[in-house]
């Protein structure tokens, strides 16, 4: 446990918090926080998957595996570029080519626009000749919830499931029923319950937040692929991950839950500054690669 690193990151996150900002300012700030320069050995190409813009990220030594990555940002912020850092980190470790998807955002495009984009992109990967056994899916925060909703939608549309899914601090319950939304507010340096409620109402708009396509925690999870869930204990969304693992196990899924003490929301963003982040990405990459090999053998 790198307590000094965790403490320094917590202090930095709290000192960087600001007052009310416009959505444009929030989006710009998130891009500045989450975007990373793409390493020189990664080939970057602007593409479209099923009509949805995406970045194709091909590290050296990538093999036949394909990663579809869905960025975080509360369904209001983020882009293919803000997701490229984590997408590349996972792709490098899984020896995969990654696609970081630029799905549509609320409030301009509330539910179901993001889910429609995710499903269109996944379908396009399969239609272009990628076997589902060579495809993996990952996402962080809202992108983690979207990744889970995507798999449910793919199942319900009769599409084959990918080989595995990795979820980092996933937001899977927009009914806001998790106890940690309030019990963890003092520990969370990024969000409080009011923040999460505002994101939820903007994305859901007039729709029912209890719809499993919005809150995939509430869905019948049977038939989904092996799942890895990573979360920190300093998160108001902690209970989303722990409840998801419980429901996945009840549905007889192969599920692994990793809870990192004192880590913040999507702590993997701090790779290179936090030992736990690097180790978590290593484990996630091995998890994805192992299931691609197993399903493709």
Order of alpha helices (4+ residues) and beta strands (2+ residues): alpha-alpha-beta-beta-beta-alpha-beta-alpha-beta-alpha-beta-alpha-alpha-beta-alpha-beta-alpha
